Amino acid sequence: MSDDAPAEPPVEDDDVPVEGVEEEAPTEAAPEEVEEPRDPLEVALERAEFAEKEIAYKEAEIHNVRKRSMAEKADLIKFGGMGLARRMLTVLGDVDRAMTGIEDDDQSPVAQGLRLLRNKMWHELQADGVTAIDAKGAEFDPSKMEAITTIPASEAFPAGLVVDVLEQGYMYKSKVILVARVVVASE
């Protein structure tokens, strides 16, 4: 259609002929059950009751979403430093391995510096909520420990008891961040 062509007048829906569709002749109302007119007040009361139920449901849903959101936010705040603590614990483990060749009475500047560094790191980690998992001599707990190997049970070490700790495990507040790798007595 070009811009110079006159616009066609709008056609009303009632005037549009539909091909292939025959117009139905008006028929008499079948003797069907005719619904009695209801009281508008009764209808309005039913609608209001339905709306009240919907509002109560939506309010409960909003309350649950808020509650869940607050719990998630609290967990994020509580455990936000866990990743850094885990990374610092690997550094602490490296310092501990570096100190294995140093005697307790070694007063060299390197030995003193490593001890100072290790103590400072451990105190800072503890202040943030890190605790060591006490595994040696305790009953094996698979949620906090990983059994690297087993040895036969004896009188000194009954079955299920941790005999030795190969790698120290750590908790961050209430969550395990590094499992203790242990030797367990078993039958």
C-alpha positions in Angstrom: 0.0 0.0 0.0 1.4 3.4 -0.9 1.3 6.5 1.2 -0.9 8.3 -1.4 -3.7 5.7 -1.3 -6.7 6.7 0.7 -7.1 4.9 4.0 -10.0 2.4 4.1 -12.6 3.1 6.8 -12.5 0.8 9.7 -14.7 -2.2 9.5 -16.8 -3.2 12.5 -16.7 -6.9 13.4 -20.5 -7.3 13.0 -20.3 -6.1 9.4 -17.6 -8.6 8.3 -19.0 -11.5 6.3 -17.5 -14.9 7.2 -17.3 -17.3 4.3 -18.3 -20.9 4.8 -20.1 -20.2 8.1 -23.8 -20.3 8.1 -25.6 -18.0 10.4 -27.6 -19.9 12.9 -31.2 -19.2 13.2 -32.4 -18.2 16.6 -33.7 -21.2 18.4 -36.1 -21.4 21.3 -34.4 -21.9 24.6 -34.2 -25.6 25.4 -36.0 -26.5 28.6 -32.7 -26.8 30.4 -32.2 -26.1 34.0 -32.1 -22.4 34.3 -29.9 -21.1 37.1 -31.7 -19.0 39.5 -30.4 -15.5 40.0 -28.2 -15.4 43.0 -28.2 -12.7 45.5 -25.4 -10.2 44.6 -24.5 -9.9 48.3 -24.0 -13.7 48.6 -21.8 -13.7 45.5 -19.7 -10.7 46.8 -19.3 -12.5 50.2 -18.0 -15.7 48.5 -15.6 -13.6 46.4 -14.4 -11.8 49.5 -13.9 -15.0 51.4 -11.9 -16.5 48.5 -9.8 -13.3 48.3 -9.1 -13.4 52.1 -7.9 -17.0 51.7 -5.6 -16.1 48.8 -4.2 -13.1 50.7 -3.5 -15.3 53.8 -1.8 -17.8 51.6 0.3 -15.2 49.9 1.2 -13.6 53.2 2.4 -17.0 54.5 4.4 -17.5 51.4 6.1 -14.1 51.7 6.8 -14.8 55.4 8.5 -18.2 54.5 10.6 -16.6 51.7 11.7 -13.8 54.2 12.5 -16.4 56.8 14.5 -18.6 54.4 16.3 -15.5 53.0 17.3 -14.4 56.5 18.6 -17.9 57.3 20.7 -17.9 54.1 22.0 -14.5 54.9 23.0 -15.5 58.4 24.8 -18.6 57.1 26.7 -16.4 54.5 27.8 -14.1 57.3 28.6 -16.9 59.7 30.6 -18.9 57.2 31.9 -16.2 54.9 35.5 -16.5 56.1 35.6 -20.3 55.6 37.3 -20.2 52.2 40.1 -18.0 53.5 40.5 -20.1 56.6 40.9 -23.2 54.4 43.6 -21.6 52.3 45.5 -20.3 55.3 45.4 -23.8 56.8 47.3 -25.2 53.8 49.9 -22.5 54.5 49.9 -23.5 58.2 50.5 -27.1 57.1 53.5 -26.0 55.0 54.9 -24.2 58.0 54.4 -27.3 60.1 56.2 -29.4 57.6 59.1 -26.9 57.4 59.4 -27.1 61.2 59.7 -31.0 61.3 63.4 -30.8 60.9 63.9 -28.2 63.7 64.6 -29.3 67.2 62.5 -27.8 70.0 65.6 -26.2 71.7 66.9 -24.8 68.4 67.3 -21.0 69.0 68.4 -20.1 65.5 66.7 -17.0 64.0 65.1 -19.2 61.3 63.7 -21.7 63.9 62.4 -18.8 66.1 60.9 -17.1 63.1 59.0 -20.2 61.9 57.7 -20.8 65.5 56.6 -17.2 65.7 54.9 -17.3 62.3 53.2 -20.6 63.1 51.9 -19.4 66.5 50.6 -16.1 65.1 48.8 -17.8 62.2 47.2 -20.4 64.5 46.0 -17.7 67.0 44.5 -15.7 64.1 42.7 -18.7 62.7 41.4 -19.7 66.2 40.1 -16.1 66.7 38.1 -16.5 63.4 36.5 -19.8 64.6 39.0 -22.5 63.4 39.5 -25.5 65.7 41.6 -28.6 65.4 39.8 -32.0 65.2 41.0 -34.1 68.2 41.3 -37.5 66.5 44.1 -39.5 68.1 42.6 -41.9 70.6 39.1 -41.0 69.7 36.4 -43.1 68.1 36.5 -43.0 64.3 34.0 -40.4 63.0 33.6 -40.6 59.2 32.0 -37.1 59.1 35.3 -35.6 60.4 37.9 -38.2 59.5 39.2 -40.1 56.6 40.7 -43.5 57.2 43.9 -43.7 55.1 44.8 -47.1 56.4 43.9 -49.6 59.1 45.8 -51.8 61.5 44.6 -54.9 63.4 42.9 -54.1 66.6 44.7 -54.9 69.9 44.2 -54.4 73.6 45.7 -51.0 73.4 43.7 -50.0 70.4 40.2 -51.6 70.2 38.4 -51.7 66.8 37.1 -48.4 65.6 39.6 -46.3 67.5 42.0 -43.8 65.8 45.6 -45.0 66.3 47.4 -42.1 64.6 46.8 -38.9 62.8 48.6 -38.5 59.5 47.2 -35.1 58.6 45.5 -32.8 61.1 41.8 -32.0 60.4 40.1 -28.7 61.1 36.6 -27.3 61.7 35.4 -23.8 60.9 32.8 -23.0 63.5 30.4 -26.0 63.1 31.6 -27.2 59.6 34.5 -29.5 58.7 36.9 -27.6 56.4 39.7 -30.2 56.3 39.1 -33.8 57.3 41.6 -35.5 59.6 43.5 -38.3 57.7 43.9 -41.1 60.2 45.0 -44.7 60.9 42.2 -46.7 62.4 42.2 -50.0 64.3 39.9 -52.6 62.8 39.1 -56.2 63.0 
